Amino acid sequence: MATEDHDTVIEKELDEIKSRAPSVDGLKLIACVPMLVSASITKNEYKQLTANIQFPADYPHQPILVQMKSKHLEQKFTDKLEKICEDEAKKWIGGRQVLVILKFIRTFLEENSLCVCSEEIVYIKRELIGESDEIKLKQKASQIVIKVRQKNYFMNVNISVPDLYPKHQIQTELIDTNLPDLLRINFMAQAKELARQCVTPPLLKNSKSAALFEHKPSLKVVCNYLIRDCVKRYPLENCPLCKKHVLAEDPENQLKGRKNQIERVYCGHLFHNGCLDTYMKTPPFIGGKKCPSCDKRIYHEKWKVSAEVMENRWAHKQAKQRELEEVVDFLKD
């Protein structure tokens, strides 16, 4: 008799599921039989999963068993959601649980918009965020607020994750920083470009790289750049020429004067303006000037004349200096 009651309970619940499920937005039944209830739950093409539900032997006096799989959502996220659903089902022991849990999953995807980049967020927290840093998730607004520090310098950014992420790129907004304007402008422009490259194929449509192009997540790429390659790096970096800190120890007392201004060259290293100016204008000139830190050719808008012109200017300056020294020697005699 107990088995019949059990089967009857399940049959009645299955009839309810078949009747009511079509009216739930984003819910599509795949199978609805005593052995298995399977449903596709979709917010959009990237926030989609399949939930497989089974009835335990003592149902409804035990919680249903939930398993999930997804093409785009990370396995760790679906595993965690499975546990959350089973805990939620315990609240409904003695009653009908399946449709309640399917609706719960649909609502969870709606309210946790950052689920599509959950693994990237875990990486940021584990690999990029230190004790002096902060990260705050705003699920409903689909935003991530990150505050990072290195020594006396800081940068606060707000990252917006679009609904169709990773097909669409993230948007990065600078909230506040005490880094020099030269770096601030460069950092934000490069972050935007890196995000664009993740979702936009190369302009040469017939090229091999365009043919192989696939959209890829931009959150990890951008955060690696802004946090690890920028804020965590430059306050510790020395000028490759004078070996002194390229940024002032105290941001409020940044050294004044053109010679102490910072210059960022193509390879990414920072120099004092005075150090770089002297280096670029003194021999050797053959083959172009190279960065002492990485041995890459130095490219900069302020020093873009050819090696030949630079060498001629130096020779002319030296000749002029010798003439002045000869005049001084003559006057001494």
N, C-alpha and C positions, 0 to 999 in steps of 0.2 A: 504494500500500500504506500509506503514511504517513497519507493521508486516512482510510482505513478504520480504522486503529488509533485515530486521533483520534476518529472517530465512535463507535467501540466503547467507548472509555474514557468518553465522555460518556453514552452510553446506559446503561452499567452504573451510573454514578453517579446518574443520574436515577432508576433503579429503586430504588437504595438510599434516595434522598431520599423517594420516595413511600412506601416501606416504613417508614422510621424517623421521619419528620417528625411524624406524628400523635401520637407518644408524647412529644414535646417540649412542655412546658407553655407556653402562650401563643403557640405557633407554628401558623399556618394557611396552607397552600399555596393560592395563587391560580392560578398557572400553573407547569407543570414540563415544559418541552419543550426541545429542543436550542438554540433561539434565545433562550430566556429562562426563568429561574427567578424567580418572583415570590412573595413571602410576606409575610403580615401578622404582625408581632411585637408582642404586647401584654402590658404589665404591668398597666395599668388603662386607663380611657377617655381619660386625659390623657397617659399614657406609652405611646404607640402609634405605630408607623411601618410603612411598607411598604418592603421591600427588593427591588430589582430587580437581578438578577445575570446577567451574560453571560459566556460562555466566550470567551477570546481564541483566535487562530488556532493558537498553539502550546501550548494547554492540554494537560496539566497542568504544562508547563514554564514557564508564565507565570502570574502571579496573576490571579484572576478580577477582573472589573470590577464595581464595586458602586455603585449609585445609590439614594438614599433620598428619601422624601417623607413628610410628617407633617402632620396637621391642627392639632395643638397644639404640637408641639416646634418651636423656632425653626430657620429655614433655616441659620443660621450653625452651630448645633449639629449638624444632620444633615450638613452639609458636612464638619465636623471629624471626625465619626464615620465618614464614608466613607473619609477618609484613614487613619484608625486601622485600619479593617477591611482596606484594601488592604495596609497594612504587616503586619498580622497574617497575611494570606493568603500573603505572601512566605515565611513560616516553613514553609508547607506545600507549597511548590513540589515537584512530582513526585508528589504524592499528591492525594487527594480533598479539595477545599477548601470546597465549598458548605455542607454541613451543619455543618461546623466553624464557619464564619463566622456562620451563622444562630444557632447556639447562643451564639457569642461576643456577638452583638448583644443577645440575650435577657439574658445575664448582665450585660452593660454597663448596660442599663436598670435592672436589679435593684440593682446596686451603686452606681450614680450617681443617687441619688434626687433630687438637686438639678437634674437636667437639665431638668426642667419649668420652671424659672425661670432658665435660663442667661443669657438676654438681660438680665434685670433685674440679675443679679449683675455682668455686664459693665458695665452702667450705673452701679451703685454704686461699683465700682472706679474707673471713669473719671471720674465727675462728683462723687462725694461723699467719697471717701477721699483724704486728703492724706498728705504725707510722714510726719507724726507719728502717723498713724492705722494701725490694723491690721484686717485681715479674714481670717478663717480658716474654711474650708469643711470640715464634717464630713459627708462623703457618706453613710456608713453609718448615721449617726444622723439624717440629714436636718436638720442644724442649721447655722446661720451665726453665728459669734461675731464681733462688731464692737466695736472699741475706738476711740473718737474723742475728740479733745482740741481745746480752744480756749483759748489762753493757759494759765492754771493750772488750768483746769477740765476734767473728763473724765467720760465715761459709757461703761460696758461693758455690752453687752446680748447676750443669747442668743436667736436667732430660730429657732423650730422650724417647718419647712415640712411640712404634712400630706401624706399619701400622695395624697389626691385634690385637691391644689392645682391650679388656683386655685378650684375649687368650694368648698373649705373654706378658712377664713381662717388666716393665720399666727398663731402664739402668740409674744408677746414677753415675755421675762423680764429684769428688771434684775438684773445681777450686782453692779455697784458704781458709785457716783458720788459726787462731792463737791459737787454742786449742792445748793442749799437744798431742804429737804423740800417746800416749797410748789411748786417747779418740778418736782421729781421725781415727786410724786403726780400733778400735772396732766399732765405729759408722758406717763406710762405709761397713764393713763386715756384720754387723747385718742388715743394710738396704738392702743389696743384698739378704740376706737369707729370709727376710720378703717378698720381691718381688717374690722370687722363690716359697715360700710356697703358694702364691696366685694362681699359675698356674701349679704347679707340684703335682700330687697326692702322697699320702704316699707310701713308698717303699713296705710295706706289702699289696700286691694287694688283698688279701683275707680278710683284716680287714674291720670292719664296717665303719671306717672313709674313707677308700679308695672307698668303694661302694657308699658312700654319697657325695663324692668329686665333686665340681663344680668349674670351673674357676671363679675368682672374681677379681675386679679391684685392682691394687696394688699401684696406685698413692696416694690415701688418706692414706693408711696404712703406706707407707714409709714416707710421709711428716709429719704425726702425730708423728712418731718416731723421725725423724731427727730434727724437729723444736720444738715441744712441749716437748718431752721426753729427748732431748739432749741439744740443744743449749739454749733453754729457761730455762732449769732446772739447769744444773750443775754450771754455774757461780754464782748462788744464794745459792748453797747447802753448808752446814757446815759439817765438819767431825763429825760423830756421837759420837766420844769419847771426843775430846777436845773442840767441839762446835765452833771452829773457821772456817772461810772460807777455804774450802779445796783447792780452786784455788786462786792464788795470785790476789790481786785487779788489779795490772798492769801486763798484760801478758808478757811485756818486762822484768819484774823484778821477774820472777818466782823464788821462794826461792830455793836455791841450797842445795845439801846434800841429802843423802839417806833418812834421817828421814822425810824430807819435800816432798819427792816424793809422787805422788798420786798412790793409789791402788784402782782398781775397783773390787768388789767382785761379786759373782754370782747373788745376788739379785738386783744388779744395783747401790748400794750406793758406794760413794767414801770415802776413808779414807786417812789420812796421813800415810806413811809407818811406821814411828816411833810409832805412836799411835796404829796402828794395830798390829805391832810386839809385843809390850808390852802386849796388850790385849790378843793375842793368846797364849802367853807364861806364863801367870799367871792364878791361879785358879779362879773359878772352871772349871774343864775340863769335868766332867761327862755330857754326852749327846751332847758334841760338843759345840763349841762357836757359839753364835747367834748374829746377827746384832742388836744393840741397837735400830735402827730406825724401823725395821719391824719384828723383832723376828724370822727371817728365819735363817737357818743354814748357816754359812759362809763357802764357798768353795773357795779356792785359791791355785794356783800352788805352791806358795812359802811356804804355811803352810798346807801341805797335809799329815803330819804324824798323826797317830792315837792319840786319847785322852790319851791312856795309856802311849804311848811313851812320849808325851808332859808332862804328869804329872811326870814321872820318871826323865826326864831331869830337871824339875823345882825342884823336891825334892833333886836331886844331887847338883844342884846349891846352894840351900839353905843350905845344909849340909856343902858345901865347904865354904860358907860365914860365917857360925857359927864357923868353924875351924879357919878362919882368925881372927875373932873377939876375940876368946879365946887367940890366940897368942898375939894379941895387948894388951889385958887385962893383960896377964902374964908379958909382957915387961914393962907395966906401973907399976906393983907392984915391 
